[in-house]
Amino acid sequence: MTEQPIVVLGATGRTGRRVVQALARDGRHVRSASRTPRGPGAVRFAWEDPASWEPTLSGAGALYLVTPDGVPVDPAFVEAAVGRGVRRLVLLSSGAVEEMGDQRLLDAERLVRDSGAEWTVLRPGWFDQNFDEGFFAPAVVAGEVLVPVGELRQAFVDATDIAAVAAAALTRGGHAGQVYEVRGPEALTFAEAVAVVSRVSGRSVRFTGDPEAYRAALTAAGRPVEVTEAELAAFAALCRRGDDEPGDVVERVTGRPPASFADYAAAAAARGAWRG
Ligand SMILES: NC(=O)c1ccc[n+]([C@@H]2O[C@H](COP(=O)([O-])OP(=O)(O)OC[C@H]3O[C@@H](n4cnc5c(N)ncnc54)[C@H](OP(=O)(O)O)[C@@H]3O)[C@@H](O)[C@H]2O)c1
């Protein structure tokens, strides 16, 4: 690749931060972008502020494209990126987007496919880091993780491995036009994953997978009925899709096997996650 900067959106987020680290380790010219820029060469980027787009994209050759939950990829931004010379786009999408009808990410996938640039789509499973950096972290500390998927097996994947795949796709040939299902090395039930977290954290944490318990908990928390029902429908679709198989994308793309959930959890506990 050239010395043109590689722009990483969501550079303070769970995958973006790790993409920045992977590219920096590889000696690449990285431009970190987020609303709260941190570190040398970081720029302010906000989806809702098109004035921030030009400084973000100026002179860039490749782009890691990620939006936070609920925020769509703006077509005008993709157009601006390609128009300003970005030749390679790596999009963070999600596994099961089709079955779960995730229109936001399906639209984003279509945008990068139709962009005219080289593109790679990453469809990861549930991040391991949801348990310590993400939406399950407060639940772990509170002692109960509630996800209405029963005994469904999911190939939880380490965000560091997703980032390593992204860094390879951003910097090396051979990944254009690929849709990568990025999965971990084993498919665990949530009950098994929570048991691992419980053991390494020394906390008593249980898992509840019953949709009725989920509905009752969200109703009690004041969540609008239509939001809860839409979530339950998406989880039901995920369950109909069936158990995940472990994936080989991480090893094929990076040359090293993906981290196990147990390794992730042990490292997180050693760092002091879940001390509350
Ligand atoms: N969690 C999972 O298991 C999972 C699995 C598959 C796919 N995904 C997908 O992964 C994507 C990222 O989700 P995540 O929860 O992991 O988020 P994240 O990347 O950890 O955090 C969001 C990042 O975007 C930045 N950001 C937030 N609002 C912004 C805005 N308005 N304009 C510009 N930047 C903004 C944040 O930094 P600042 O606050 O500094 O701006 C942060 O760097 C989502 O599309 C999600 O659906 C998640």
PDBQT file of the ligand as one rigid body, heavy atoms in Angstrom, charges set to zero:
ROOT
HETATM    1  N1  LIG A 301     -21.154  -5.445  19.808  1.00  0.00    +0.000 N 
HETATM    2  C1  LIG A 301     -21.274  -6.485  19.031  1.00  0.00    +0.000 C 
HETATM    3  O1  LIG A 301     -21.277  -7.639  19.475  1.00  0.00    +0.000 OA
HETATM    4  C2  LIG A 301     -21.373  -6.269  17.552  1.00  0.00    +0.000 A 
HETATM    5  C3  LIG A 301     -21.371  -7.400  16.720  1.00  0.00    +0.000 A 
HETATM    6  C4  LIG A 301     -21.441  -7.206  15.340  1.00  0.00    +0.000 A 
HETATM    7  C5  LIG A 301     -21.505  -5.917  14.818  1.00  0.00    +0.000 A 
HETATM    8  N2  LIG A 301     -21.508  -4.841  15.657  1.00  0.00    +0.000 N 
HETATM    9  C6  LIG A 301     -21.580  -3.480  15.040  1.00  0.00    +0.000 C 
HETATM   10  O2  LIG A 301     -20.373  -2.794  15.312  1.00  0.00    +0.000 OA
HETATM   11  C7  LIG A 301     -20.601  -1.391  15.135  1.00  0.00    +0.000 C 
HETATM   12  C8  LIG A 301     -19.870  -0.651  16.226  1.00  0.00    +0.000 C 
HETATM   13  O3  LIG A 301     -20.558  -0.871  17.445  1.00  0.00    +0.000 OA
HETATM   14  P1  LIG A 301     -19.837  -0.755  18.835  1.00  0.00    +0.000 P 
HETATM   15  O4  LIG A 301     -20.926  -0.842  19.835  1.00  0.00    +0.000 OA
HETATM   16  O5  LIG A 301     -18.685  -1.703  18.909  1.00  0.00    +0.000 OA
HETATM   17  O6  LIG A 301     -19.329   0.757  18.845  1.00  0.00    +0.000 OA
HETATM   18  P2  LIG A 301     -17.860   1.269  19.072  1.00  0.00    +0.000 P 
HETATM   19  O7  LIG A 301     -17.117   1.144  17.776  1.00  0.00    +0.000 OA
HETATM   20  O8  LIG A 301     -17.258   0.695  20.297  1.00  0.00    +0.000 OA
HETATM   21  O9  LIG A 301     -18.108   2.799  19.446  1.00  0.00    +0.000 OA
HETATM   22  C9  LIG A 301     -18.545   3.743  18.532  1.00  0.00    +0.000 C 
HETATM   23  C10 LIG A 301     -17.378   4.585  17.977  1.00  0.00    +0.000 C 
HETATM   24  O10 LIG A 301     -17.951   5.555  17.093  1.00  0.00    +0.000 OA
HETATM   25  C11 LIG A 301     -17.670   6.864  17.597  1.00  0.00    +0.000 C 
HETATM   26  N3  LIG A 301     -18.881   7.643  17.433  1.00  0.00    +0.000 N 
HETATM   27  C12 LIG A 301     -20.001   7.590  18.203  1.00  0.00    +0.000 A 
HETATM   28  N4  LIG A 301     -20.915   8.441  17.736  1.00  0.00    +0.000 NA
HETATM   29  C13 LIG A 301     -20.372   9.052  16.655  1.00  0.00    +0.000 A 
HETATM   30  C14 LIG A 301     -20.824  10.039  15.748  1.00  0.00    +0.000 A 
HETATM   31  N5  LIG A 301     -22.026  10.591  15.853  1.00  0.00    +0.000 N 
HETATM   32  N6  LIG A 301     -19.996  10.438  14.752  1.00  0.00    +0.000 NA
HETATM   33  C15 LIG A 301     -18.763   9.902  14.638  1.00  0.00    +0.000 A 
HETATM   34  N7  LIG A 301     -18.282   8.952  15.455  1.00  0.00    +0.000 NA
HETATM   35  C16 LIG A 301     -19.067   8.538  16.459  1.00  0.00    +0.000 A 
HETATM   36  C17 LIG A 301     -17.255   6.686  19.042  1.00  0.00    +0.000 C 
HETATM   37  O11 LIG A 301     -16.300   7.642  19.439  1.00  0.00    +0.000 OA
HETATM   38  P3  LIG A 301     -16.660   9.115  19.926  1.00  0.00    +0.000 P 
HETATM   39  O12 LIG A 301     -17.702   8.958  21.006  1.00  0.00    +0.000 OA
HETATM   40  O13 LIG A 301     -15.351   9.637  20.380  1.00  0.00    +0.000 OA
HETATM   41  O14 LIG A 301     -17.170   9.821  18.709  1.00  0.00    +0.000 OA
HETATM   42  C18 LIG A 301     -16.596   5.332  19.023  1.00  0.00    +0.000 C 
HETATM   43  O15 LIG A 301     -15.249   5.454  18.602  1.00  0.00    +0.000 OA
HETATM   44  C19 LIG A 301     -22.125  -1.200  15.117  1.00  0.00    +0.000 C 
HETATM   45  O16 LIG A 301     -22.568  -0.962  13.790  1.00  0.00    +0.000 OA
HETATM   46  C20 LIG A 301     -22.641  -2.554  15.611  1.00  0.00    +0.000 C 
HETATM   47  O17 LIG A 301     -23.910  -2.855  15.091  1.00  0.00    +0.000 OA
HETATM   48  C21 LIG A 301     -21.442  -4.983  17.007  1.00  0.00    +0.000 A 
ENDROOT
TORSDOF 0
